[in-house]
Amino acid sequence: MTDTARRTTETLAERPYADVLIIGGGINGLATLRDLALQGVDVALVERGDFVSGASAASSHMIHGGIRYLENGEFRLVHEAVTERNALLKTAPHYVRPLQTTIPIYSTFSGVLSAPLRFLRHSAGQHRERGAALIKIGLVIYDSFSRGGGLLGKGTVPRHAFHGRKRSLEQLPQLNPGVRYTATYWDASLRDPERLALDVLRDGLAAGGDRARAANYTEAVGADGGKVTLRDGVTGEEFAFTASVVVNASGPWTDLTNLALGDPTHYMGGTKGSHIVLEHEELLAATGGRELFFEHSDGRIVLIYPLKGRVLVGTTDLEHDMREPIVCTEAEINYFFELIAHVFPGIAVDRSQIVYRFAGVRPLPGHGDLAPGFVSRDYRIEAERLPGADAPTVLSLVGGKWTTFRASAAHLTDRVLELLARPRLRSTKGLPIGGGAGFPTSERARRQWVAAHADRVGFDRAGVLLDRYGTGAAEVVAAIGDDDTSLRTVPSYSRDELRHLAATELVVHLADMLLRRTAIAFLGAATREAAVEVAEVIAPVLGWDAGAQAVEVDQALAAVHAADPASGPATAPADAGATSPAR
């Protein structure tokens, strides 16, 4: 293990104190570190697995205003989500892009009477399909929130459009011929969630200098005398860490984290959502390049989404015990095939076309008997004190979603600053994220950027790197030497590119590279041959000998297949975060 790989945990052990300790390295924890670092606060973050390896790694790859939350009367959340979506299109244009979304509709009035009753009672009641009239009302309200957002760089979001059966089938010929209408509106795609989160982390560490530290594979395992006990997940060594404020941003593991700290809480009631990724040219073409977002026969809102030359299908909404492994089951796959047949009845899909599957648990609040689909997606902050005299306050984030990560981090930061009696020095509103700074948003500007970096890697390669890393691609280009040859097993990545990622992005295990630093697993390219080749390429950077490489390959493949019991080991190494008591 090299100093590069382990220096983050060692910096915590060498200086075991900070103003703030954040537990949880998902998007909300990382965004809070970034915000606090910008305020000059001495902040440290620990994550039991790899960064963005828990709930944040199981997203539907969308930044959305949450049109369906209108049905629950969550107008504040929808307004905030739309505002944050529009902002991310400007601050992170390298990963957040406009997404045309179409809703197939099979009735005119169904749901108009049942939806207000669900809103008033906050209960599911008897399911009735959401008809065109109800969807039209919702989209009119949604448009009122969305106007002025700059989705397409013109200062406003295009209004929704309704089409009848004839026009709908002209646009999407493979749609179920029973469709009566389609409604089309705009949201945003999140092409690379893990890479956006890493940009947020990088920005936070850069802003804080020595006063911002983050360590993956470092677990909060207990508390004693007002200090948090941290364990190095690689060496097993434990040490006490002192902080004035502890932020519990461990998502669906929040109650288990608090229990480990000696404070049993019952805030959470997360639900499991699974997805499958299909390599299916006919289905990809049938989407027409747009997301299909619709109501399945059970009332669940689901999606079929073209992404990276694959088709993402999801998602379920099932109760889950956080002490159990989080896997995409065969029953869920059957459900996905049923919903594809519901929308595209002429397209056959089978398991051989699944190249990747994943599952995660939404960090939702406890909801008693309320049906999962009607649980609020809003967030709140709970405050408790660790047991013991002079113990720090623990702020637990309950809820939170990808779209609103900046806003929830700002609220957490404001609460922390209040406890520390410190002023806010700057806002994160409108602040570019990572490779989104200076990202060329016009074709002319793109050609200029690519031409300026083409001498070293060629015009096409510079374009690929720009799409992959935003303007951060300049660092990758600068790091490329004489061995910028493509991988034999995954030609879209090069050897020097992967070495650069291993050296600069806090990679500890091979799984980090396959699952989060690259899209190799998502694309279905994480074969044993690919894992062996990637391990050989980055081994000199991480100090792995032949034995270590073999171990890393086996563990990485177990992590890739953790959500897929039929194709590999069901138990993943620690970085998968499936049974983490504290993150």
N, C-alpha and C positions, 0 to 999 in steps of 0.2 A: 504494500500500500504506500503510495507516494505522499509526500508532504502536501502536495496540491489537493489530493483527495480528502485528507483528514484535517486540514488546517482549521476548518470552520468549528468543529467540536473542540479542538484544542484551544482555540481562542476563548471559548466560554469557560473552559476549565482553568485556564491561566488567569483570567479576570472574571471570577464568578459572581458578578453583580452588574446590574443595569437599572435604570429608572423603571423600565418596563420589560417584562418577559411575555412574549406571545407564544402560546402553545397551539400549534396547528399551522401547517405550511400549505394550505389550500389558497385559493384566490383571495378570500376575505382576510386571512392572516397576512398574506404577502402584501396586499394593498394597505393594510393597517401599518405594517412596518414601513412601507414607502411614505405614507402620510406623516407618521411620527418622525421619521428621519428628516423629512423636509422642515419640520418644526425645530430641529436641533436636539431632539430628545435622544438620550442614550437608550437604545432599544436592542433587544436580542430576541430571536425567534428560533424555536425548535420544532422539528417535525419527525415523528417516529419513523416514517418511511422516507421515500424520496419526496421532494417538493411536488405538489399537484398530483399525488398518487392516490388520493382518496376520492371523496365525492366530486371534487372539481374535475377529476379525470373522466367522469362518466356523464358528461353533459350531452345534450342534443345538438351541440355545435351551433347554437343560435344565440343572438343578442336580440331579444324581442320585447315589445311593449306589453305583452300578456293580454291580448284581446279577450281571452276567455275569462280573465279575472273580473271583467265587467259583470259577468253573470253572478258573481258572488258579492257585488257591490264594493269591490276594492278599488275605488276610484283614485285614492291617493297613491296606491302602489302603481296603478297603470300610468298615471301622470308622471311619477318619478321614473318608471321604467322607460317610457317613451323618451323622456328628457335625457336619460343616461344613454339610451341607444343612439340617439342622434349625436350626442357628444362623442361617443366612441367611434362613430363613423369618421369623425374629424381627428381625434387624438390617437386612434389606432387603425388608420386606414390600411395598413399592411396586412392585418388579420381580420378586420371587421369590414364587411362589404355589403352593399345593398342586396336584398334577397326578395325576389318576386314570389309571392305566396298565393296559392289558389285553393279555395274551399269548394269542393263539389257538394251540391245541395240536391236532395232528392224529394223535398216536399216544399210546400209554400208556407203553411201556417203552423205546422207541428212545433211545439215547444214554446209558442208565444204565451200560453197560459201557464205552463209548468215552470218556466224560468223565473217569473216574478215570485211564484210561491217558493222556489228554492232560495231566492234571494232573501225573502222575508223570514223563512223558517231556518235557513242555513242547513238544510237537509236534502238528501238526494231525492227521496220520494220515488214515485214510479217514473221510470225513464221514458221520455218522449224525445224523438229526434228534433234537433234544432233546425227549424225551417228557415226558408228564405227571408220571411218577414222579420224574424228575430235576429238573424245574422245581419240584415240590412240595418236594423236599429243599432246593433252593436258597432257596426263599422262607421256609421255616422258619428257616434260618440267618439270612437277611436280616432277618426279624422280630426275631430275638434281638438284632441290632445296632441295629435301629430303635426299639425300645421306649424310652419315656422322652424322645422327641425333641420332642414338642409340635407335630407337623405341622399339626394342626387347632386348636391353641390349647387342647387339653385335657390336655396333659401326656404323651400317648402317641400313637404312630402306629397307625392302624387296622391290624389284621392283614390278611393277604391273604385272598382268597376264591376258592374253586374252584367252577365250575359245569359241568354237563354240557351236551350238545349242545342240548337243548330250551331250557333257561334262557338259554344263551349266545345262541341265535338270537332269543329273545324280546327280549333287551336290545339286540342288534345284528343286526337282521334281514337286512342285506345281506352278512353274513359268508359266506365260503365254506361251503356246506352240508356239506362234508366235515369240518368242525371237530368234534372229539370233546369238547373241554373248552375253557374259558377260565380263565385265572388273572388276577386283578385285584389290584393293590397300589398303593401311593401313593409317588410321588416328587415332584419340584417342577419347575415351569416357570421359565424365565428369559425373561421377555417382551421385554426390551430390553437385550441384553448391552452394547451400546455406551454406552447412557445410564448403566447401572450403573457401568461403568468410568470414565466421566466424573465421576460422583459420588465415586468413590474418589479420583480425581485432585484434585477440588475440595477434598475433606476434607484431603488431604495438604498441599496448598498453603496452606490456611487454618491448619493446625496448625503449619506451619513458618515462616510469615511470610517474611521476607527470606532465611531459611536453607533454603528449599525452592523450587527452580526447576525448571521443566519446559519443554522446547522441542520442538515438532513441526517437521517438515521440517528437521531438523538431524542430520547423519549423522556417525558415527565412521568416518573413512576411513583411519586409520593411527596409528602411534605413533612417537615419536622422543625419545630421551633420557628415557624414563620418563613422558613426557607423551602424552596422546591428542590426535590431530589431529581437530578437528571442522570440518565444512563446512556453511555455511548453504545449504540447498537452494534458497532463493529467489534470493539474491544471488550464490552461488558462492564467497563469501569463506571463507577457512580461518583457523583460529587454534588454538593449542595450549592444552590444558586439563590442569590438574594435579589429581590426586586421590590420597588415601592408599589407597583401595580402589576397584576397578572391579567392578561387578556386570554380568555379561553375561546379560541376560534377553531375548535376541532370539529365543527360541523355536526354530523349525526352522532359523533362520539362524545358530544359535550357532557352528557350526564356521566359517562364512564370516566372521562377525564376528571370531572369534579369528584367522583367517588375515589379515584386514585389519590386525589389531594386531601381526602378526609372530609369532604363535604357532599354527602349524597343529595342530588337534586333530581327532579323529575320534569325537566323542561321539554324534552324532545319526544317526538313521535314520528320519526322519519318513515318515508315509504320508498320501496325499491322501484327503480326504473331500469329496464334493460333495453339494449339496442342490438341489432345485427347489422353487419356491413356485407353487402352483396356485390359480387362481380357479375353483372348481368347486363349485357349491352342492350337488349330489347327493353328492359325495364328502365334503364338509364335514358334511352331515347324517348320512351313514353312520357317521361316527366316534362319534356320540353324545356329542360334547364331550370325549372322552377320547383319550389317545394310544394307538395300536396299536403295540406293541413286540414284534417277532417275529423268527423265524428264516426267512430265505429259503432257497430250494432249494440254494444253494451253501454254507450254513452261516453266512453273514454275518448279524449281528444288525442289523436295519433298523427304520425307524419311519415311521409316518404320523401326523401331529400337527396338530390344528386350532389355528390361532394367528392372531389379528387378523383374523378373517373369511376367512382363506386356509387352505390346507393345505400344510404343510411336509413334504416327503418326502426321506428320506435313509437312510443315507449309505453311500458306498463306502469302501474301505480298500485303496488302491493304492500301490505303491512310487512314489517321486517324486524326481527330481533337482532340488535347490533352485536350480540355475542355469537351469532352464526355467520358462516361464510356468505359472501355476497356473490351469487352466480346467476347467469342467464340460463334458465331451465328449458328443458325440451317443451314443456307446456307453453312457455312464453314464445318460443319459436313457432309453434303451431298457431298461436294467436297472431303473430306477425304475418304468417302466410295467409291466414284467413282475411286479414285486413287488406293485404295486397289484392287478393281475389275479389274483395268487395269493390275496390276502386278500378282495378284493371283485370276484369274477369277473363280476358283472352290471353293473359300472360302466365305461363307456367313457371313456378319457382320451386326449387328443391334444395335440400341441405348441402348438396355438393357445391352450390354457388355461394355459400357463406364463407367469407374469408376472414372474418373477425367478429367477435361478439364481446360485449362488455356490459357490466351492470354496476350500479351505484345506488346509494341511499340519499334521498333528498333531506336536507337538514330542517325538516318541518317541526313546528311546535307540537306538543301533545294535543290530541284532538278527541279523546274519548270515543264516543259512538259515531262521531261525524265521519261520513264516508271519505276515503282518502282524496278523491277528486275535488272535494269541497273545502279542504283544509287551506287556510290562508297561506299564501306564499310571501307574505310580508315578514319583517324581521323586528326584533326588539332586543334590548340589552338588559340583562339581569345583573344585579350587584350583590355580592356576598363577601364576607371576610374569611380568609383562611383561619383555621383553628389556631389558637395561641395568642399570647400577648404581642403587641406591635406587629401583627401579621398583616400582610398586604391585602388590599381589596382585589377580588377577582371579578372581572367583568366578563360575563358569558354572552356571546352572540347567539341568539336563538332565531334560526331562520337565515335568510340570505340566499341570493342567487347570483349567477354569473352577470346578468345584465346590470344589476345595481351594486356591484362590488365597490365601486369608487364611493358611492353615497353611503353605504353601510360602514366602510372604513372611515369616512369623514365623521360619522356619528360616534364611532368608537373612539377616534382620536380626540374629538371634542370632550368626551367624558373623561378620558385619560388626562387631558390638559387641565380640566377642572380639578381633578384629584391632585395633580401635581402643582396647582396654582401657577400655571404657566400660560402665556398668551399664544394664540394661533398666529404664526408668522406669515403663512401664505396658504392659499387655497389650492386644491388639486383640480378645481374646475378648469377645463380647457387645457390642461397640461399634457403635452404629447407624451406618449408611452413608447419607450424603447425605439425600435426601428420605424415607428410611426412619425418620428420627428423628421421633417423635411422630405417625407415620402412623396414621390411624384404622382399626382392624381390625374394628370392629363397625359394623353398619348405622347405629346411633344416633349413634356418634361421627362417622361419615362425613357424615351429614346436618348435624350441628353444624358441622363444618369447612366444608362447602360453603356453608351459610347465612352463616357469618361472612365469606366472601369473595365473596358473590353480588352485593353492592351495585354493585360496579364492572363485573362482566362477565356477570352473570346466573347463575342457579342451574345450568342445564345446562352452560354453558361452564366454570364453576368445577369441576364434576365431571369434565369432560373433562381439564382441566389437572391436577387432582389425580391422575387415573389415569396421566397422561403423565409427571409430574415428582415425584410424591409430595408431601411438604410443601414441597419446593422450588418448587412452583407458586405459593406466596405471593409469591416474588420476581418471577415472571412477571406475576402479577396487578398487582403494584405498578408494574411497568414499562410496562404497557399504557396508552396514551393515547387520543387521539381517533380513531386510525386502526386500530382493532382489527377491521378488516373481513376477511372470509375471502378466501383466495386464490381466484381464479377457476378455476384448474386443479386445486387440491387444497383443497377447502373445509374440510377438518378442521383446517387450519392457518391462522393469521391473520398479517397483515402485521407488526403490532407484536410478535407472538410471535417471528417469525423474526428481526426486527431485534435483539431482546433476546438471542437465542442467538448471533447473529453478533458482538455487542458483548462478550459475557461468557464465551464458551466457546472462545476461542482458535481461531476459524475462520480459515483462510487461503485455502482454495479453495472453490468452489461444491460440489465433490464432497464435501467435509466435511459440508456441510449436507444434501445429498440422501441420503448413504449412512449417516451416523453420528449427526448431531445430530437427525435426524428419521427416520421410517419410510417416507419417500416412495418410496425405491427398493424396499424390501422389499414394499410393497403394490402394486408395479407401476405407480406413478403418475409415474415419472420420465421423462415424455415430453419432447420438445424444447420444447413449449409451456410445460410446467411449469418446466423448467430456465430458460427465458428469463424467466418471471415471477419466479421466486425470485431470480435474479440481479439483476433490476431492483429488487426490494424491498430486498435487503441491500447493494446497490452504494454508497449513501451512507455506510453504516457502515464499509465496507472500502475506500472511496476508489477505486472502479472507474469509469472512464469508459466510453463506449460500446464502444470497442475492446477494453478489458479484459474487459467483460462477454461479448463475443462469444467471446473466447478461453476464458474460464471455462466457458461453455456447452459448447463443443466438447470440452474436456478432461473435464468432468464426465460427459458422456454416454459418452465413451470409457471412463471408470472404471466407470460403471454396467454397461456391456456387456463389460467386460474378461473376465469368465468365460463369455461367451456369444458365441463366434466367429460364430455364424450370424446374429446380430442387430445386430452392431456391430463396431467395431475390436477386434482381439484384443490390441493393445498399449495398456496403460493408462499414464497419467502416473505420476510417482514415488510418489504416495500409495497406489497399489494394492499396492506392496510385493512384486510378483511375482518380481523378480529381484534383490532387495536384497542386496548383499554384507555390509552391516553396518547394523543398525538402531539 
